[in-house]
């Protein structure tokens, strides 16, 4: 089971944004509000995913540096940031599960 599919999210954002450009879209405030809310929600989810992904890559790079040269301060930073990432990832997973 895939809980997060970035390609699907990007496709859906594009579909919804195209919808906002259709003639008469803005005439129905209820529908336009729902569409805009979904766009915002998807963009927020995408941004959180990208942030977590970037931080994971940073931690991988930091770990590779530590394999070359051990540094106690960098080890502490790696451990601290890994725990933070773990918490962020758990929170993101819960949010993703609840929004299904």
N, CA, C and O atoms as a Tinker XYZ file with bonds, in Angstrom:
   400  protein
     1  N      0.846000   -1.185000    0.000000    73     2
     2  CA     0.000000    0.000000    0.000000    64     1     3
     3  C      0.890000    1.247000    0.000000    63     2     4     5
     4  O      1.798000    1.384000    0.820000    81     3
     5  N      0.609000    2.130000   -0.922000    73     3     6
     6  CA     1.360000    3.377000   -1.008000    64     5     7
     7  C      0.552000    4.464000   -0.307000    63     6     8     9
     8  O     -0.580000    4.763000   -0.688000    81     7
     9  N      1.159000    5.049000    0.724000    73     7    10
    10  CA     0.465000    6.098000    1.465000    64     9    11
    11  C      0.716000    7.476000    0.870000    63    10    12    13
    12  O     -0.086000    8.397000    1.026000    81    11
    13  N      1.844000    7.595000    0.186000    73    11    14
    14  CA     2.187000    8.901000   -0.338000    64    13    15
    15  C      2.771000    8.734000   -1.722000    63    14    16    17
    16  O      3.824000    8.119000   -1.888000    81    15
    17  N      2.093000    9.276000   -2.713000    73    15    18
    18  CA     2.538000    9.174000   -4.100000    64    17    19
    19  C      2.703000   10.595000   -4.630000    63    18    20    21
    20  O      1.727000   11.258000   -4.982000    81    19
    21  N      3.942000   11.048000   -4.681000    73    19    22
    22  CA     4.235000   12.417000   -5.086000    64    21    23
    23  C      3.759000   12.702000   -6.506000    63    22    24    25
    24  O      3.265000   13.793000   -6.790000    81    23
    25  N      3.907000   11.724000   -7.397000    73    23    26
    26  CA     3.449000   11.925000   -8.775000    64    25    27
    27  C      1.942000   12.153000   -8.831000    63    26    28    29
    28  O      1.467000   13.024000   -9.559000    81    27
    29  N      1.194000   11.369000   -8.060000    73    27    30
    30  CA    -0.263000   11.531000   -8.031000    64    29    31
    31  C     -0.649000   12.894000   -7.454000    63    30    32    33
    32  O     -1.579000   13.543000   -7.932000    81    31
    33  N      0.072000   13.309000   -6.431000    73    31    34
    34  CA    -0.218000   14.612000   -5.822000    64    33    35
    35  C      0.056000   15.733000   -6.812000    63    34    36    37
    36  O     -0.749000   16.655000   -6.946000    81    35
    37  N      1.190000   15.659000   -7.509000    73    35    38
    38  CA     1.503000   16.682000   -8.519000    64    37    39
    39  C      0.465000   16.699000   -9.638000    63    38    40    41
    40  O      0.053000   17.765000  -10.093000    81    39
    41  N      0.045000   15.517000  -10.077000    73    39    42
    42  CA    -0.976000   15.422000  -11.122000    64    41    43
    43  C     -2.280000   16.052000  -10.649000    63    42    44    45
    44  O     -2.919000   16.805000  -11.385000    81    43
    45  N     -2.667000   15.741000   -9.423000    73    43    46
    46  CA    -3.926000   16.284000   -8.882000    64    45    47
    47  C     -3.847000   17.800000   -8.727000    63    46    48    49
    48  O     -4.814000   18.501000   -9.025000    81    47
    49  N     -2.720000   18.311000   -8.270000    73    47    50
    50  CA    -2.550000   19.766000   -8.151000    64    49    51
    51  C     -2.704000   20.414000   -9.520000    63    50    52    53
    52  O     -3.396000   21.423000   -9.661000    81    51
    53  N     -2.062000   19.836000  -10.521000    73    51    54
    54  CA    -2.156000   20.383000  -11.881000    64    53    55
    55  C     -3.588000   20.355000  -12.403000    63    54    56    57
    56  O     -4.051000   21.318000  -13.015000    81    55
    57  N     -4.289000   19.244000  -12.156000    73    55    58
    58  CA    -5.692000   19.132000  -12.581000    64    57    59
    59  C     -6.540000   20.230000  -11.942000    63    58    60    61
    60  O     -7.329000   20.897000  -12.611000    81    59
    61  N     -6.360000   20.399000  -10.647000    73    59    62
    62  CA    -7.154000   21.392000   -9.927000    64    61    63
    63  C     -6.809000   22.818000  -10.364000    63    62    64    65
    64  O     -7.693000   23.664000  -10.497000    81    63
    65  N     -5.522000   23.075000  -10.585000    73    63    66
    66  CA    -5.128000   24.408000  -11.027000    64    65    67
    67  C     -5.666000   24.710000  -12.423000    63    66    68    69
    68  O     -6.030000   25.850000  -12.713000    81    67
    69  N     -5.717000   23.704000  -13.284000    73    67    70
    70  CA    -6.326000   23.879000  -14.612000    64    69    71
    71  C     -7.808000   24.184000  -14.479000    63    70    72    73
    72  O     -8.364000   24.997000  -15.218000    81    71
    73  N     -8.430000   23.520000  -13.527000    73    71    74
    74  CA    -9.863000   23.740000  -13.282000    64    73    75
    75  C    -10.131000   25.201000  -12.902000    63    74    76    77
    76  O    -11.143000   25.778000  -13.300000    81    75
    77  N     -9.210000   25.795000  -12.125000    73    75    78
    78  CA    -9.413000   27.179000  -11.692000    64    77    79
    79  C     -9.331000   28.165000  -12.863000    63    78    80    81
    80  O     -9.793000   29.301000  -12.757000    81    79
    81  N     -8.746000   27.727000  -13.969000    73    79    82
    82  CA    -8.612000   28.605000  -15.129000    64    81    83
    83  C     -9.756000   28.466000  -16.119000    63    82    84    85
    84  O     -9.812000   29.188000  -17.114000    81    83
    85  N    -10.663000   27.544000  -15.852000    73    83    86
    86  CA   -11.802000   27.353000  -16.741000    64    85    87
    87  C    -12.791000   28.508000  -16.595000    63    86    88    89
    88  O    -12.979000   29.071000  -15.516000    81    87
    89  N    -13.400000   28.826000  -17.703000    73    87    90
    90  CA   -14.376000   29.917000  -17.708000    64    89    91
    91  C    -15.530000   29.575000  -16.762000    63    90    92    93
    92  O    -16.067000   28.468000  -16.791000    81    91
    93  N    -15.890000   30.523000  -15.943000    73    91    94
    94  CA   -17.009000   30.364000  -15.032000    64    93    95
    95  C    -16.660000   29.693000  -13.713000    63    94    96    97
    96  O    -17.514000   29.576000  -12.834000    81    95
    97  N    -15.432000   29.257000  -13.566000    73    95    98
    98  CA   -15.049000   28.568000  -12.337000    64    97    99
    99  C    -15.308000   29.426000  -11.103000    63    98   100   101
   100  O    -15.825000   28.939000  -10.098000    81    99
   101  N    -14.954000   30.680000  -11.184000    73    99   102
   102  CA   -15.053000   31.571000  -10.026000    64   101   103
   103  C    -16.475000   32.038000   -9.744000    63   102   104   105
   104  O    -16.726000   32.702000   -8.739000    81   103
   105  N    -17.400000   31.693000  -10.626000    73   103   106
   106  CA   -18.794000   32.092000  -10.414000    64   105   107
   107  C    -19.453000   31.289000   -9.290000    63   106   108   109
   108  O    -20.390000   31.774000   -8.656000    81   107
   109  N    -18.990000   30.108000   -9.045000    73   107   110
   110  CA   -19.532000   29.247000   -7.990000    64   109   111
   111  C    -18.563000   29.280000   -6.802000    63   110   112   113
   112  O    -17.579000   28.541000   -6.764000    81   111
   113  N    -18.861000   30.136000   -5.855000    73   111   114
   114  CA   -17.925000   30.338000   -4.734000    64   113   115
   115  C    -17.769000   29.090000   -3.867000    63   114   116   117
   116  O    -16.693000   28.856000   -3.315000    81   115
   117  N    -18.814000   28.295000   -3.740000    73   115   118
   118  CA   -18.733000   27.089000   -2.919000    64   117   119
   119  C    -17.750000   26.090000   -3.548000    63   118   120   121
   120  O    -16.865000   25.572000   -2.867000    81   119
   121  N    -17.909000   25.829000   -4.831000    73   119   122
   122  CA   -17.028000   24.887000   -5.525000    64   121   123
   123  C    -15.606000   25.423000   -5.587000    63   122   124   125
   124  O    -14.653000   24.680000   -5.353000    81   123
   125  N    -15.455000   26.702000   -5.898000    73   123   126
   126  CA   -14.104000   27.271000   -5.997000    64   125   127
   127  C    -13.391000   27.220000   -4.649000    63   126   128   129
   128  O    -12.182000   26.998000   -4.591000    81   127
   129  N    -14.131000   27.424000   -3.578000    73   127   130
   130  CA   -13.549000   27.360000   -2.242000    64   129   131
   131  C    -13.057000   25.949000   -1.924000    63   130   132   133
   132  O    -11.974000   25.782000   -1.363000    81   131
   133  N    -13.842000   24.941000   -2.275000    73   131   134
   134  CA   -13.462000   23.546000   -2.036000    64   133   135
   135  C    -12.217000   23.188000   -2.841000    63   134   136   137
   136  O    -11.314000   22.530000   -2.324000    81   135
   137  N    -12.162000   23.613000   -4.096000    73   135   138
   138  CA   -11.019000   23.323000   -4.957000    64   137   139
   139  C     -9.766000   24.004000   -4.419000    63   138   140   141
   140  O     -8.702000   23.389000   -4.354000    81   139
   141  N     -9.891000   25.264000   -4.035000    73   139   142
   142  CA    -8.736000   25.990000   -3.502000    64   141   143
   143  C     -8.233000   25.371000   -2.201000    63   142   144   145
   144  O     -7.028000   25.315000   -1.955000    81   143
   145  N     -9.154000   24.913000   -1.382000    73   143   146
   146  CA    -8.781000   24.263000   -0.131000    64   145   147
   147  C     -8.021000   22.963000   -0.412000    63   146   148   149
   148  O     -7.044000   22.655000    0.271000    81   147
   149  N     -8.467000   22.203000   -1.415000    73   147   150
   150  CA    -7.775000   20.958000   -1.750000    64   149   151
   151  C     -6.379000   21.250000   -2.315000    63   150   152   153
   152  O     -5.418000   20.550000   -1.997000    81   151
   153  N     -6.277000   22.280000   -3.148000    73   151   154
   154  CA    -4.962000   22.664000   -3.691000    64   153   155
   155  C     -4.014000   23.010000   -2.547000    63   154   156   157
   156  O     -2.872000   22.551000   -2.520000    81   155
   157  N     -4.485000   23.813000   -1.614000    73   155   158
   158  CA    -3.638000   24.211000   -0.485000    64   157   159
   159  C     -3.220000   22.999000    0.336000    63   158   160   161
   160  O     -2.058000   22.880000    0.723000    81   159
   161  N     -4.142000   22.117000    0.598000    73   159   162
   162  CA    -3.853000   20.915000    1.382000    64   161   163
   163  C     -2.804000   20.048000    0.682000    63   162   164   165
   164  O     -1.863000   19.573000    1.318000    81   163
   165  N     -2.964000   19.846000   -0.611000    73   163   166
   166  CA    -2.010000   19.033000   -1.366000    64   165   167
   167  C     -0.631000   19.684000   -1.426000    63   166   168   169
   168  O      0.387000   19.003000   -1.301000    81   167
   169  N     -0.598000   20.995000   -1.615000    73   167   170
   170  CA     0.682000   21.701000   -1.659000    64   169   171
   171  C      1.381000   21.656000   -0.296000    63   170   172   173
   172  O      2.602000   21.519000   -0.230000    81   171
   173  N      0.615000   21.770000    0.779000    73   171   174
   174  CA     1.190000   21.663000    2.123000    64   173   175
   175  C      1.785000   20.277000    2.347000    63   174   176   177
   176  O      2.886000   20.144000    2.880000    81   175
   177  N      1.047000   19.248000    1.937000    73   175   178
   178  CA     1.516000   17.876000    2.088000    64   177   179
   179  C      2.790000   17.658000    1.273000    63   178   180   181
   180  O      3.740000   17.033000    1.744000    81   179
   181  N      2.798000   18.179000    0.053000    73   179   182
   182  CA     3.976000   18.051000   -0.814000    64   181   183
   183  C      5.186000   18.757000   -0.193000    63   182   184   185
   184  O      6.298000   18.228000   -0.207000    81   183
   185  N      4.960000   19.944000    0.347000    73   183   186
   186  CA     6.038000   20.711000    0.965000    64   185   187
   187  C      6.618000   19.970000    2.176000    63   186   188   189
   188  O      7.835000   19.933000    2.360000    81   187
   189  N      5.748000   19.386000    2.994000    73   187   190
   190  CA     6.217000   18.618000    4.159000    64   189   191
   191  C      7.042000   17.414000    3.710000    63   190   192   193
   192  O      8.084000   17.112000    4.291000    81   191
   193  N      6.564000   16.734000    2.672000    73   191   194
   194  CA     7.288000   15.578000    2.156000    64   193   195
   195  C      8.667000   15.983000    1.652000    63   194   196   197
   196  O      9.661000   15.316000    1.941000    81   195
   197  N      8.724000   17.073000    0.903000    73   195   198
   198  CA    10.003000   17.542000    0.359000    64   197   199
   199  C     10.965000   17.952000    1.471000    63   198   200   201
   200  O     12.169000   17.716000    1.370000    81   199
   201  N     10.438000   18.562000    2.527000    73   199   202
   202  CA    11.273000   18.959000    3.664000    64   201   203
   203  C     11.856000   17.727000    4.350000    63   202   204   205
   204  O     13.047000   17.693000    4.663000    81   203
   205  N     11.030000   16.730000    4.582000    73   203   206
   206  CA    11.489000   15.496000    5.224000    64   205   207
   207  C     12.513000   14.791000    4.342000    63   206   208   209
   208  O     13.527000   14.295000    4.833000    81   207
   209  N     12.249000   14.749000    3.052000    73   207   210
   210  CA    13.166000   14.110000    2.119000    64   209   211
   211  C     14.525000   14.813000    2.092000    63   210   212   213
   212  O     15.570000   14.164000    2.083000    81   211
   213  N     14.495000   16.137000    2.079000    73   211   214
   214  CA    15.735000   16.916000    2.065000    64   213   215
   215  C     16.532000   16.677000    3.351000    63   214   216   217
   216  O     17.750000   16.509000    3.307000    81   215
   217  N     15.847000   16.663000    4.485000    73   215   218
   218  CA    16.528000   16.443000    5.768000    64   217   219
   219  C     17.125000   15.035000    5.829000    63   218   220   221
   220  O     18.222000   14.849000    6.356000    81   219
   221  N     16.410000   14.052000    5.294000    73   219   222
   222  CA    16.936000   12.683000    5.268000    64   221   223
   223  C     18.207000   12.628000    4.425000    63   222   224   225
   224  O     19.183000   11.986000    4.814000    81   223
   225  N     18.201000   13.289000    3.287000    73   223   226
   226  CA    19.395000   13.332000    2.438000    64   225   227
   227  C     20.558000   14.028000    3.142000    63   226   228   229
   228  O     21.704000   13.594000    3.029000    81   227
   229  N     20.263000   15.108000    3.870000    73   227   230
   230  CA    21.305000   15.805000    4.631000    64   229   231
   231  C     21.918000   14.887000    5.687000    63   230   232   233
   232  O     23.131000   14.897000    5.901000    81   231
   233  N     21.077000   14.100000    6.341000    73   231   234
   234  CA    21.570000   13.176000    7.368000    64   233   235
   235  C     22.417000   12.062000    6.753000    63   234   236   237
   236  O     23.404000   11.629000    7.347000    81   235
   237  N     22.037000   11.609000    5.585000    73   235   238
   238  CA    22.833000   10.592000    4.886000    64   237   239
   239  C     24.215000   11.150000    4.562000    63   238   240   241
   240  O     25.229000   10.481000    4.762000    81   239
   241  N     24.243000   12.379000    4.061000    73   239   242
   242  CA    25.525000   13.015000    3.734000    64   241   243
   243  C     26.378000   13.218000    4.986000    63   242   244   245
   244  O     27.588000   12.994000    4.964000    81   243
   245  N     25.745000   13.638000    6.065000    73   243   246
   246  CA    26.471000   13.829000    7.321000    64   245   247
   247  C     27.037000   12.500000    7.816000    63   246   248   249
   248  O     28.167000   12.443000    8.302000    81   247
   249  N     26.260000   11.447000    7.694000    73   247   250
   250  CA    26.722000   10.125000    8.098000    64   249   251
   251  C     27.919000    9.689000    7.251000    63   250   252   253
   252  O     28.871000    9.110000    7.775000    81   251
   253  N     27.875000    9.959000    5.968000    73   251   254
   254  CA    28.999000    9.615000    5.090000    64   253   255
   255  C     30.264000   10.375000    5.488000    63   254   256   257
   256  O     31.365000    9.825000    5.446000    81   255
   257  N     30.101000   11.639000    5.872000    73   255   258
   258  CA    31.257000   12.407000    6.359000    64   257   259
   259  C     31.839000   11.784000    7.620000    63   258   260   261
   260  O     33.055000   11.704000    7.788000    81   259
   261  N     30.956000   11.349000    8.491000    73   259   262
   262  CA    31.416000   10.751000    9.748000    64   261   263
   263  C     32.106000    9.410000    9.533000    63   262   264   265
   264  O     32.943000    9.008000   10.341000    81   263
   265  N     31.768000    8.724000    8.465000    73   263   266
   266  CA    32.455000    7.471000    8.158000    64   265   267
   267  C     33.891000    7.739000    7.727000    63   266   268   269
   268  O     34.776000    6.908000    7.931000    81   267
   269  N     34.109000    8.895000    7.134000    73   267   270
   270  CA    35.454000    9.276000    6.692000    64   269   271
   271  C     36.265000    9.807000    7.865000    63   270   272   273
   272  O     37.413000    9.417000    8.078000    81   271
   273  N     35.645000   10.701000    8.617000    73   271   274
   274  CA    36.355000   11.312000    9.743000    64   273   275
   275  C     35.394000   11.467000   10.923000    63   274   276   277
   276  O     34.388000   12.168000   10.825000    81   275
   277  N     35.708000   10.820000   12.011000    73   275   278
   278  CA    34.859000   10.862000   13.195000    64   277   279
   279  C     35.007000   12.204000   13.908000    63   278   280   281
   280  O     36.111000   12.715000   14.097000    81   279
   281  N     33.859000   12.755000   14.295000    73   279   282
   282  CA    33.829000   14.039000   14.993000    64   281   283
   283  C     32.694000   13.967000   16.009000    63   282   284   285
   284  O     31.533000   13.802000   15.634000    81   283
   285  N     33.023000   14.089000   17.286000    73   283   286
   286  CA    32.019000   13.897000   18.337000    64   285   287
   287  C     30.879000   14.910000   18.254000    63   286   288   289
   288  O     29.731000   14.568000   18.539000    81   287
   289  N     31.176000   16.144000   17.870000    73   287   290
   290  CA    30.120000   17.157000   17.754000    64   289   291
   291  C     29.170000   16.830000   16.599000    63   290   292   293
   292  O     27.955000   16.988000   16.718000    81   291
   293  N     29.735000   16.377000   15.492000    73   291   294
   294  CA    28.894000   15.996000   14.346000    64   293   295
   295  C     28.062000   14.758000   14.662000    63   294   296   297
   296  O     26.932000   14.628000   14.191000    81   295
   297  N     28.616000   13.854000   15.456000    73   295   298
   298  CA    27.858000   12.663000   15.870000    64   297   299
   299  C     26.645000   13.091000   16.699000    63   298   300   301
   300  O     25.540000   12.589000   16.497000    81   299
   301  N     26.860000   14.020000   17.631000    73   299   302
   302  CA    25.750000   14.533000   18.450000    64   301   303
   303  C     24.695000   15.189000   17.571000    63   302   304   305
   304  O     23.495000   14.988000   17.763000    81   303
   305  N     25.159000   15.982000   16.601000    73   303   306
   306  CA    24.230000   16.654000   15.685000    64   305   307
   307  C     23.447000   15.634000   14.862000    63   306   308   309
   308  O     22.240000   15.780000   14.670000    81   307
   309  N     24.132000   14.608000   14.379000    73   307   310
   310  CA    23.478000   13.558000   13.602000    64   309   311
   311  C     22.404000   12.859000   14.425000    63   310   312   313
   312  O     21.294000   12.636000   13.941000    81   311
   313  N     22.728000   12.516000   15.655000    73   311   314
   314  CA    21.760000   11.833000   16.522000    64   313   315
   315  C     20.559000   12.715000   16.823000    63   314   316   317
   316  O     19.416000   12.261000   16.773000    81   315
   317  N     20.824000   13.976000   17.135000    73   315   318
   318  CA    19.742000   14.919000   17.447000    64   317   319
   319  C     18.834000   15.110000   16.233000    63   318   320   321
   320  O     17.610000   15.048000   16.346000    81   319
   321  N     19.445000   15.342000   15.079000    73   319   322
   322  CA    18.656000   15.586000   13.866000    64   321   323
   323  C     17.929000   14.331000   13.382000    63   322   324   325
   324  O     16.858000   14.418000   12.782000    81   323
   325  N     18.519000   13.165000   13.648000    73   323   326
   326  CA    17.845000   11.916000   13.287000    64   325   327
   327  C     16.587000   11.741000   14.125000    63   326   328   329
   328  O     15.546000   11.335000   13.607000    81   327
   329  N     16.676000   12.045000   15.416000    73   327   330
   330  CA    15.501000   11.941000   16.292000    64   329   331
   331  C     14.415000   12.933000   15.853000    63   330   332   333
   332  O     13.232000   12.593000   15.826000    81   331
   333  N     14.821000   14.141000   15.515000    73   331   334
   334  CA    13.865000   15.147000   15.033000    64   333   335
   335  C     13.187000   14.672000   13.764000    63   334   336   337
   336  O     11.971000   14.792000   13.616000    81   335
   337  N     13.982000   14.130000   12.843000    73   335   338
   338  CA    13.421000   13.628000   11.584000    64   337   339
   339  C     12.461000   12.475000   11.842000    63   338   340   341
   340  O     11.411000   12.376000   11.208000    81   339
   341  N     12.824000   11.616000   12.763000    73   339   342
   342  CA    11.950000   10.489000   13.102000    64   341   343
   343  C     10.593000   10.987000   13.602000    63   342   344   345
   344  O      9.554000   10.458000   13.205000    81   343
   345  N     10.598000   11.986000   14.457000    73   343   346
   346  CA     9.351000   12.551000   14.975000    64   345   347
   347  C      8.546000   13.224000   13.866000    63   346   348   349
   348  O      7.326000   13.070000   13.796000    81   347
   349  N      9.232000   13.970000   13.002000    73   347   350
   350  CA     8.562000   14.626000   11.877000    64   349   351
   351  C      7.938000   13.598000   10.936000    63   350   352   353
   352  O      6.827000   13.782000   10.439000    81   351
   353  N      8.666000   12.528000   10.705000    73   351   354
   354  CA     8.179000   11.478000    9.818000    64   353   355
   355  C      6.958000   10.773000   10.409000    63   354   356   357
   356  O      5.997000   10.488000    9.693000    81   355
   357  N      6.994000   10.493000   11.704000    73   355   358
   358  CA     5.836000    9.877000   12.371000    64   357   359
   359  C      4.621000   10.783000   12.288000    63   358   360   361
   360  O      3.513000   10.319000   12.020000    81   359
   361  N      4.822000   12.069000   12.517000    73   359   362
   362  CA     3.719000   13.031000   12.450000    64   361   363
   363  C      3.158000   13.095000   11.026000    63   362   364   365
   364  O      1.942000   13.120000   10.836000    81   363
   365  N      4.037000   13.120000   10.041000    73   363   366
   366  CA     3.617000   13.161000    8.648000    64   365   367
   367  C      2.844000   11.901000    8.266000    63   366   368   369
   368  O      1.844000   11.966000    7.552000    81   367
   369  N      3.321000   10.755000    8.750000    73   367   370
   370  CA     2.643000    9.495000    8.459000    64   369   371
   371  C      1.227000    9.488000    9.036000    63   370   372   373
   372  O      0.282000    9.057000    8.376000    81   371
   373  N      1.093000    9.961000   10.252000    73   371   374
   374  CA    -0.234000   10.024000   10.881000    64   373   375
   375  C     -1.149000   10.967000   10.116000    63   374   376   377
   376  O     -2.304000   10.638000    9.845000    81   375
   377  N     -0.626000   12.153000    9.765000    73   375   378
   378  CA    -1.418000   13.123000    8.991000    64   377   379
   379  C     -1.861000   12.524000    7.657000    63   378   380   381
   380  O     -2.993000   12.729000    7.219000    81   379
   381  N     -0.963000   11.789000    7.025000    73   379   382
   382  CA    -1.269000   11.194000    5.732000    64   381   383
   383  C     -2.336000   10.111000    5.882000    63   382   384   385
   384  O     -3.256000   10.027000    5.069000    81   383
   385  N     -2.216000    9.293000    6.909000    73   383   386
   386  CA    -3.211000    8.256000    7.153000    64   385   387
   387  C     -4.585000    8.846000    7.456000    63   386   388   389
   388  O     -5.602000    8.336000    6.985000    81   387
   389  N     -4.613000    9.913000    8.239000    73   387   390
   390  CA    -5.882000   10.526000    8.627000    64   389   391
   391  C     -6.548000   11.285000    7.487000    63   390   392   393
   392  O     -7.761000   11.495000    7.501000    81   391
   393  N     -5.759000   11.695000    6.504000    73   391   394
   394  CA    -6.334000   12.484000    5.402000    64   393   395
   395  C     -6.796000   11.616000    4.244000    63   394   396   397
   396  O     -7.269000   12.136000    3.234000    81   395
   397  N     -6.668000   10.316000    4.372000    73   395   398
   398  CA    -7.072000    9.405000    3.294000    64   397   399
   399  C     -8.555000    9.285000    3.205000    63   398   400
   400  O     -9.066000    8.559000    2.352000    81   399
